[in-house]
């Protein structure tokens, strides 16, 4: 005879199955937070690359786009106003309607000439 009655083993199995959706939701939320962090880093990097390009009399938009991985280029908007380069980056999302709400931006100034 086992140390645990049959009902206890069955209850544990039911609890594990019941918790799986919660574990999956928490894992997706953590991954989404990480994706937002990556988007913020990429936006900052792209804005700096655009500002450096302005200092070198090159195209800031092109430099910003070339400074990020290919998958993120379709998720970014680059705007240049004078010596300021602003990059808006939308992270990959699990739920599509969250893309604009989770977007992050960064701005860099090319300094005085």
C-alpha positions as CSV (number, residue, x, y, z in Angstrom):
1,X,0.0,0.0,0.0
2,X,1.3,3.5,-0.9
3,X,2.0,6.2,1.7
4,X,-0.6,8.5,0.1
5,X,-4.2,7.6,-0.4
6,X,-5.4,7.6,-4.0
7,X,-7.5,10.7,-3.4
8,X,-4.4,12.8,-2.5
9,X,-2.6,11.9,-5.7
10,X,-5.6,12.6,-7.8
11,X,-6.0,16.0,-6.1
12,X,-2.4,16.9,-6.8
13,X,-2.9,16.1,-10.5
14,X,-6.0,18.3,-10.6
15,X,-4.1,21.2,-8.9
16,X,-1.2,21.0,-11.3
17,X,-3.5,21.0,-14.4
18,X,-5.5,23.9,-12.9
19,X,-2.3,26.0,-12.4
20,X,-0.9,25.5,-15.9
21,X,-2.9,28.4,-17.5
22,X,-1.8,30.7,-14.7
23,X,1.8,29.7,-15.1
24,X,1.5,30.3,-18.9
25,X,0.0,33.7,-18.4
26,X,2.7,34.7,-16.0
27,X,5.4,33.5,-18.4
28,X,3.9,35.4,-21.3
29,X,3.7,38.6,-19.1
30,X,7.4,38.2,-18.2
31,X,8.4,37.8,-21.8
32,X,6.3,40.8,-22.8
33,X,8.1,43.0,-20.2
34,X,11.5,41.7,-21.5
35,X,10.4,42.6,-25.1
36,X,9.5,46.1,-24.0
37,X,13.0,46.5,-22.4
38,X,14.6,45.3,-25.6
39,X,12.6,47.8,-27.6
40,X,13.7,50.6,-25.3
41,X,17.3,49.7,-25.7
42,X,17.0,49.4,-29.5
43,X,15.2,52.8,-29.7
44,X,18.0,54.5,-27.7
45,X,20.7,52.8,-29.8
46,X,19.0,53.9,-33.1
47,X,18.5,57.5,-31.9
48,X,22.2,57.7,-31.0
49,X,23.2,56.3,-34.4
50,X,20.9,58.8,-36.1
51,X,22.5,61.7,-34.2
52,X,26.0,60.5,-35.0
53,X,25.0,60.4,-38.7
54,X,23.8,64.0,-38.5
55,X,27.2,65.0,-37.2
56,X,28.8,63.2,-40.1
57,X,26.4,64.8,-42.6
58,X,24.8,61.5,-43.4
59,X,21.1,60.4,-43.5
60,X,19.9,60.1,-39.9
61,X,16.9,58.0,-40.7
62,X,18.9,55.5,-42.7
63,X,21.6,55.2,-40.0
64,X,19.0,54.7,-37.3
65,X,17.4,51.9,-39.4
66,X,20.7,50.2,-40.2
67,X,21.7,50.2,-36.5
68,X,18.9,47.8,-35.4
69,X,18.3,44.1,-36.2
70,X,16.2,43.4,-39.3
71,X,13.1,42.2,-37.4
72,X,12.8,45.5,-35.6
73,X,13.0,47.9,-38.6
74,X,9.3,47.4,-39.4
75,X,8.4,48.3,-35.9
76,X,10.1,51.7,-35.7
77,X,9.4,55.2,-36.7
78,X,12.3,57.7,-37.0
79,X,11.8,61.5,-37.1
80,X,14.4,64.2,-37.4
81,X,13.7,67.8,-36.3
82,X,16.7,70.0,-36.7
83,X,19.5,68.3,-34.7
84,X,17.2,66.0,-32.8
85,X,16.5,62.4,-33.8
86,X,13.5,60.7,-32.2
87,X,12.9,56.9,-32.6
88,X,9.6,55.3,-31.6
89,X,9.9,51.5,-31.3
90,X,6.9,49.1,-30.9
91,X,7.9,45.8,-29.2
92,X,6.8,42.4,-30.4
93,X,3.5,41.7,-28.5
94,X,1.4,38.7,-27.6
95,X,-1.8,40.6,-28.0
96,X,-1.8,42.9,-31.1
97,X,-3.8,45.8,-29.6
98,X,-1.0,46.3,-27.0
99,X,1.7,47.3,-29.6
100,X,1.0,51.0,-29.6
101,X,0.4,51.1,-25.8
102,X,3.7,49.5,-25.1
103,X,5.7,51.5,-27.6
104,X,8.8,53.3,-26.3
105,X,10.7,56.2,-27.7
106,X,14.1,57.7,-27.3
107,X,15.6,60.9,-28.5
108,X,19.2,62.0,-29.1
109,X,20.6,65.4,-30.0
110,X,23.4,65.8,-32.5
111,X,25.0,68.7,-30.6
112,X,25.8,72.2,-31.8
113,X,27.7,72.8,-34.9
